[in-house]
């Protein structure tokens, strides 16, 4: 990295009555990834006064007067992201904005203090920020690990760039599983949404850029495949949307389609393992908003689940008015003679003991849980308990 020269005259705290705009960052503010209409956006530079105006004027003046008395900045030794409400014209709270503050070490006897970026010279900011964002945008796992383990400074693993992206968003888009795990171990939020980029989580970015390895790593670290972006799309929805826009039969796009399909499989595997529905109890909503109140096979509490997450046969049975019973165990088996008693092959049936029904009933094999059938067959221990009935 090129050496950063610090001019002492530029490294003094100098907060004017009205803060100057935040200098343009010395690193690119868009993802250095393949072109995609879903992710690349124009960089947004936010003025520091946008955030400082949210604090009471008197408190701000007191802080400025106190900080103006400090001497030269030695270096930045830490950073943090501060969220504050943004108010609309009518005075109501409309959203939450983010700003970065820096923990500054002074050359005189003052204790370290938190300072907004407008109060720090550009060369000092660059000396602290450039290594971090260079490592993030190049998915340099070794450099990120070194910065996070440096005991002389502290790093916020959820630090945001001008577009509200974190290092984890870049690692996910570039498909670096090592960077993802290093950042997560340091405390990075795997569910953090882009502040000004449509509300995409790192999982959205990994899925949209067809990075199945990164998708799997994020899921293992606790990323929720059901989290929606600002348009209501889950990461699965977004990956399928990109897949539909990727041409078929084009050799250049073949690898991308394969990677997108692999990413979708990873996410759906997690979703459908979770959604082991025993039966549907109730339905509500229409179209894409249709949901079902389901009972889980493992006995968990009933939950409302979107229609596409429930097995089609379970939905069809519910819509047809069929009711489910909960089988406790199989008591016996038999082979029922074929209709007309013409010597044809009979139908296997099992005598089922139900949890909520006192009387056991004979059921065809397809209506009985295969696991209960296996348990029954193991209990037979070679003995024959089948009968043929007319």
BANUTI-801675 format. One line per field, with one value per residue (C-alpha): residue number from 1; residue in one letter; z, y, x negated. Coordinates in nm, 3 decimals, m for minus. Each point is the difference from the previous one (the first is absolute). Layout:
N
num	NUM,...;
residu	A,...;
w	Z,...;
v	Y,...;
u	X,...;
//
This chain:
390
num	1,2,3,4,5,6,7,8,9,10,11,12,13,14,15,16,17,18,19,20,21,22,23,24,25,26,27,28,29,30,31,32,33,34,35,36,37,38,39,40,41,42,43,44,45,46,47,48,49,50,51,52,53,54,55,56,57,58,59,60,61,62,63,64,65,66,67,68,69,70,71,72,73,74,75,76,77,78,79,80,81,82,83,84,85,86,87,88,89,90,91,92,93,94,95,96,97,98,99,100,101,102,103,104,105,106,107,108,109,110,111,112,113,114,115,116,117,118,119,120,121,122,123,124,125,126,127,128,129,130,131,132,133,134,135,136,137,138,139,140,141,142,143,144,145,146,147,148,149,150,151,152,153,154,155,156,157,158,159,160,161,162,163,164,165,166,167,168,169,170,171,172,173,174,175,176,177,178,179,180,181,182,183,184,185,186,187,188,189,190,191,192,193,194,195,196,197,198,199,200,201,202,203,204,205,206,207,208,209,210,211,212,213,214,215,216,217,218,219,220,221,222,223,224,225,226,227,228,229,230,231,232,233,234,235,236,237,238,239,240,241,242,243,244,245,246,247,248,249,250,251,252,253,254,255,256,257,258,259,260,261,262,263,264,265,266,267,268,269,270,271,272,273,274,275,276,277,278,279,280,281,282,283,284,285,286,287,288,289,290,291,292,293,294,295,296,297,298,299,300,301,302,303,304,305,306,307,308,309,310,311,312,313,314,315,316,317,318,319,320,321,322,323,324,325,326,327,328,329,330,331,332,333,334,335,336,337,338,339,340,341,342,343,344,345,346,347,348,349,350,351,352,353,354,355,356,357,358,359,360,361,362,363,364,365,366,367,368,369,370,371,372,373,374,375,376,377,378,379,380,381,382,383,384,385,386,387,388,389,390;
residu	X,X,X,X,X,X,X,X,X,X,X,X,X,X,X,X,X,X,X,X,X,X,X,X,X,X,X,X,X,X,X,X,X,X,X,X,X,X,X,X,X,X,X,X,X,X,X,X,X,X,X,X,X,X,X,X,X,X,X,X,X,X,X,X,X,X,X,X,X,X,X,X,X,X,X,X,X,X,X,X,X,X,X,X,X,X,X,X,X,X,X,X,X,X,X,X,X,X,X,X,X,X,X,X,X,X,X,X,X,X,X,X,X,X,X,X,X,X,X,X,X,X,X,X,X,X,X,X,X,X,X,X,X,X,X,X,X,X,X,X,X,X,X,X,X,X,X,X,X,X,X,X,X,X,X,X,X,X,X,X,X,X,X,X,X,X,X,X,X,X,X,X,X,X,X,X,X,X,X,X,X,X,X,X,X,X,X,X,X,X,X,X,X,X,X,X,X,X,X,X,X,X,X,X,X,X,X,X,X,X,X,X,X,X,X,X,X,X,X,X,X,X,X,X,X,X,X,X,X,X,X,X,X,X,X,X,X,X,X,X,X,X,X,X,X,X,X,X,X,X,X,X,X,X,X,X,X,X,X,X,X,X,X,X,X,X,X,X,X,X,X,X,X,X,X,X,X,X,X,X,X,X,X,X,X,X,X,X,X,X,X,X,X,X,X,X,X,X,X,X,X,X,X,X,X,X,X,X,X,X,X,X,X,X,X,X,X,X,X,X,X,X,X,X,X,X,X,X,X,X,X,X,X,X,X,X,X,X,X,X,X,X,X,X,X,X,X,X,X,X,X,X,X,X,X,X,X,X,X,X,X,X,X,X,X,X,X,X,X,X,X,X,X,X,X,X,X,X,X,X,X,X,X,X,X,X,X,X,X,X;
w	0.000,m0.083,0.298,0.141,0.088,0.296,m0.004,0.357,m0.111,m0.154,0.297,0.246,0.116,m0.156,0.026,m0.160,0.123,m0.302,m0.077,m0.341,m0.227,0.047,m0.247,m0.280,0.119,m0.146,m0.105,m0.251,0.144,m0.230,0.006,m0.225,m0.131,m0.334,m0.157,0.128,m0.011,0.341,0.195,m0.161,0.098,m0.026,0.302,0.259,0.200,0.319,0.168,0.360,0.079,m0.098,0.314,0.231,m0.049,0.181,0.334,0.216,m0.101,0.353,0.053,m0.335,0.086,0.335,m0.170,m0.259,0.263,0.200,m0.300,m0.148,0.308,m0.075,m0.170,m0.301,m0.100,0.038,m0.161,m0.008,0.234,m0.044,m0.183,0.061,m0.189,0.161,m0.103,0.049,m0.108,m0.315,0.019,m0.285,m0.074,0.235,0.288,0.005,0.015,m0.346,0.017,0.168,m0.142,0.066,0.058,0.084,0.296,0.069,0.325,m0.026,0.183,0.066,0.007,0.323,0.337,m0.089,0.030,m0.325,m0.111,m0.268,m0.290,m0.316,m0.334,m0.079,0.289,m0.127,m0.283,m0.318,0.023,0.348,m0.110,m0.303,0.212,0.212,m0.257,m0.317,0.125,0.118,m0.317,m0.224,0.180,m0.011,m0.370,m0.091,0.235,0.160,0.293,0.137,0.003,0.163,0.268,0.071,0.031,0.230,0.223,0.027,0.373,m0.058,m0.175,0.012,m0.307,m0.037,m0.214,m0.099,m0.119,m0.298,m0.319,m0.167,m0.136,0.334,m0.094,0.241,m0.064,0.030,m0.301,m0.208,0.125,m0.086,m0.348,m0.073,0.138,0.263,0.261,0.199,0.026,0.094,0.288,0.120,0.007,0.166,0.268,0.067,0.060,m0.341,m0.038,m0.268,m0.021,m0.051,m0.287,m0.239,0.121,m0.343,m0.232,0.013,0.334,m0.129,0.261,m0.062,m0.084,m0.269,m0.148,0.004,m0.158,m0.266,m0.100,m0.022,0.283,0.137,0.230,0.160,0.027,0.186,0.233,0.086,0.068,0.231,0.185,0.062,m0.301,m0.037,m0.355,0.077,0.059,m0.265,m0.167,m0.045,m0.292,0.201,m0.170,0.190,m0.113,m0.169,m0.186,m0.119,m0.117,m0.196,m0.148,m0.121,m0.126,m0.206,m0.160,m0.081,m0.358,m0.058,m0.262,0.018,0.077,0.163,0.241,0.073,0.301,0.144,m0.029,0.171,0.284,0.045,0.010,0.260,0.213,m0.019,0.104,0.304,0.121,m0.077,0.178,0.320,m0.048,m0.071,0.277,0.234,m0.158,0.086,0.010,0.167,m0.109,m0.098,0.247,m0.159,m0.297,m0.051,m0.272,m0.378,m0.278,0.103,0.349,0.068,0.321,0.187,0.373,0.033,0.264,m0.006,0.004,0.287,0.221,m0.011,0.039,m0.288,m0.242,m0.302,m0.300,m0.357,m0.247,m0.206,0.308,0.061,m0.196,m0.289,0.103,0.352,m0.147,m0.242,0.280,0.206,m0.290,m0.074,0.358,0.104,0.368,0.153,0.303,0.201,m0.004,0.315,m0.117,m0.221,0.176,m0.279,m0.376,m0.253,m0.372,m0.116,m0.288,m0.335,m0.111,m0.144,0.170,m0.338,0.137,m0.074,0.227,0.318,0.168,0.303,0.297,0.354,0.321,0.134,0.356,m0.003,0.255,m0.003,m0.101,0.240,m0.259,m0.218,m0.374,m0.300,m0.245,m0.341,0.000,m0.177,0.290,0.268,0.101,m0.142,0.323,0.201,m0.253,0.040,0.378,m0.026,m0.242,0.229,0.291,m0.192,0.028,m0.279,0.124,m0.237,0.108,m0.340,m0.094,m0.326,0.022,m0.258;
v	0.000,0.345,0.195,0.259,0.325,0.182,0.375,0.126,0.313,m0.213,m0.232,0.242,m0.015,0.293,m0.012,0.309,0.120,m0.172,m0.333,m0.043,m0.286,m0.337,m0.031,m0.252,m0.337,m0.105,m0.331,m0.094,m0.007,m0.260,m0.374,m0.099,m0.293,m0.116,0.230,m0.064,0.219,m0.134,0.118,0.273,0.347,0.355,0.089,0.223,0.246,0.109,0.328,m0.026,0.293,m0.227,m0.201,0.274,0.207,m0.275,0.092,0.296,0.317,0.086,m0.342,0.026,0.344,m0.127,m0.294,0.229,0.243,m0.285,m0.171,0.323,0.029,m0.331,m0.015,m0.196,m0.334,m0.276,m0.281,m0.173,m0.296,m0.110,0.046,m0.059,0.034,0.230,m0.014,0.298,0.073,0.200,0.224,0.085,0.352,m0.046,m0.092,m0.370,m0.257,m0.152,m0.220,m0.057,0.141,m0.123,0.193,m0.108,0.143,m0.045,m0.044,0.244,m0.015,0.350,0.111,0.194,m0.124,m0.023,m0.340,m0.164,0.125,m0.071,0.245,0.024,m0.033,0.370,0.080,m0.213,0.082,m0.206,m0.143,m0.139,m0.152,m0.160,m0.148,m0.181,m0.083,m0.089,m0.329,m0.123,0.070,m0.112,m0.336,m0.022,0.085,m0.249,m0.273,m0.012,m0.234,0.031,0.381,0.009,m0.246,0.209,0.323,m0.160,m0.154,0.319,0.083,0.358,0.090,m0.117,m0.070,m0.006,m0.312,0.160,0.326,0.139,0.165,0.292,m0.233,m0.167,m0.322,m0.189,m0.211,m0.305,0.116,0.015,m0.337,m0.156,0.155,m0.116,m0.346,m0.003,m0.257,0.073,0.371,m0.077,m0.223,0.242,0.291,m0.206,m0.120,0.365,0.073,0.119,m0.010,m0.258,0.156,0.361,0.167,0.252,0.341,0.156,m0.297,m0.152,m0.175,m0.288,m0.228,m0.175,m0.313,0.194,0.118,m0.349,m0.152,0.270,m0.026,m0.381,m0.087,m0.333,m0.048,0.339,m0.075,m0.323,0.172,0.278,m0.252,m0.197,0.324,0.072,0.206,m0.024,m0.099,0.148,0.357,0.231,0.302,0.334,m0.147,m0.299,m0.250,m0.271,m0.106,m0.303,0.229,0.219,m0.293,m0.139,0.345,0.024,m0.360,0.078,0.292,m0.212,m0.138,m0.372,m0.175,0.258,m0.171,0.319,0.004,m0.374,0.022,0.292,m0.191,m0.303,0.217,0.175,m0.333,m0.128,0.311,m0.050,m0.365,0.095,0.246,m0.215,m0.294,0.206,0.132,m0.337,m0.179,0.255,m0.024,m0.362,0.053,m0.257,0.152,0.324,0.140,0.327,0.231,0.377,0.253,m0.031,m0.036,0.052,0.100,m0.323,m0.171,m0.316,m0.065,m0.324,m0.258,m0.129,m0.367,0.061,0.140,0.366,0.281,0.074,0.266,0.195,m0.100,0.125,m0.234,m0.076,m0.144,m0.265,m0.327,m0.001,m0.327,0.137,0.315,m0.201,m0.223,0.306,0.172,m0.324,m0.009,m0.308,m0.029,m0.150,m0.219,m0.050,m0.365,m0.139,m0.348,m0.296,m0.296,m0.257,m0.050,m0.194,m0.053,0.074,m0.222,0.170,0.106,m0.290,m0.261,m0.098,m0.088,0.339,0.157,0.143,0.338,0.034,0.164,0.090,0.023,0.347,0.127,0.375,0.263,0.183,m0.289,m0.280,m0.267,m0.142,m0.015,m0.194,0.231,m0.062,0.005,0.339,0.167,m0.117,0.170,m0.213,0.044,m0.158,m0.284,m0.064,m0.005,m0.251,m0.225,m0.002,m0.108,m0.300,m0.160,m0.243,m0.105,0.015,0.200,0.053,m0.131,m0.006,0.127,m0.004;
u	0.000,m0.132,m0.121,0.242,m0.175,0.152,m0.034,0.015,0.180,0.275,0.036,0.149,0.358,0.183,0.377,0.164,0.342,0.158,m0.168,m0.154,0.119,m0.167,m0.291,0.039,m0.129,m0.336,0.146,0.274,0.351,0.151,m0.050,m0.293,0.200,0.150,0.258,0.351,0.307,0.095,m0.303,m0.213,0.110,m0.126,m0.213,0.162,m0.206,0.173,m0.088,m0.107,0.229,0.290,m0.064,m0.124,0.314,0.190,m0.162,0.102,m0.185,m0.108,m0.154,m0.179,m0.144,m0.125,m0.170,m0.157,m0.130,m0.147,m0.157,m0.141,m0.218,m0.169,m0.338,m0.117,0.147,m0.256,0.202,0.338,0.016,0.362,0.328,0.369,0.327,0.257,0.364,0.230,0.360,0.073,0.306,0.235,0.130,0.297,m0.230,0.078,m0.278,m0.035,m0.312,m0.333,m0.322,m0.352,m0.320,m0.352,m0.186,m0.371,m0.186,m0.291,m0.330,m0.137,m0.363,0.052,0.122,0.370,0.163,0.119,0.341,0.261,m0.002,0.216,m0.184,0.046,m0.234,m0.288,m0.238,0.039,m0.353,0.068,0.331,m0.166,m0.278,0.261,0.270,m0.192,m0.151,0.341,0.195,m0.284,0.000,0.382,0.032,m0.271,0.127,m0.346,0.062,m0.354,0.011,0.345,m0.111,m0.311,0.200,0.256,m0.268,m0.210,0.005,m0.111,0.327,0.359,0.211,0.375,0.067,0.333,m0.159,0.193,m0.122,0.177,0.273,0.063,m0.178,m0.220,m0.309,0.225,0.204,m0.319,m0.122,0.337,0.007,m0.353,0.073,m0.276,0.096,m0.318,0.081,0.360,m0.107,m0.270,0.246,0.274,m0.242,m0.087,0.369,0.120,0.379,0.089,0.348,m0.118,0.187,m0.148,0.112,0.047,m0.008,0.347,m0.038,m0.212,m0.156,m0.334,0.203,0.190,m0.330,m0.156,0.312,0.037,m0.365,0.027,m0.240,0.132,m0.301,0.057,0.372,m0.073,m0.249,0.246,0.278,m0.229,m0.077,0.368,0.114,0.378,0.110,0.343,m0.125,0.150,m0.157,0.178,0.198,0.119,m0.232,m0.183,m0.346,0.162,0.241,m0.286,m0.212,0.295,0.065,m0.361,0.017,0.310,m0.185,m0.307,0.027,0.029,m0.209,m0.277,m0.335,m0.129,0.297,0.000,m0.234,0.199,0.328,m0.155,m0.130,0.336,0.182,m0.250,0.058,0.378,m0.037,m0.209,0.261,0.304,m0.162,m0.012,0.354,0.157,m0.188,0.152,0.345,0.087,0.373,0.221,0.331,0.166,0.251,0.114,m0.064,0.001,m0.087,0.004,m0.255,m0.363,0.113,0.183,m0.111,0.088,0.014,m0.195,m0.082,m0.356,m0.095,m0.241,0.277,m0.100,0.251,0.234,m0.128,0.122,m0.210,0.003,0.170,m0.312,m0.175,0.265,m0.008,0.248,0.166,0.066,0.155,0.214,0.128,0.092,0.175,0.191,0.127,m0.197,m0.086,m0.311,m0.033,m0.317,m0.108,m0.158,m0.109,0.085,0.165,0.031,m0.005,0.202,0.038,0.353,0.118,0.042,0.347,0.202,m0.220,m0.147,m0.338,m0.156,m0.257,0.144,m0.057,m0.223,0.176,m0.104,0.199,m0.085,0.035,0.075,m0.095,0.333,0.233,0.084,0.075,m0.280,0.073,m0.130,m0.176,m0.160,m0.380,m0.021,0.187,m0.243,m0.323,m0.287,m0.195,0.284,0.014,m0.374,0.032,0.285,m0.187,m0.305,0.218,0.129,m0.343,0.071,0.343,0.299,0.305,0.156,0.339,0.192,0.356,0.269;
//
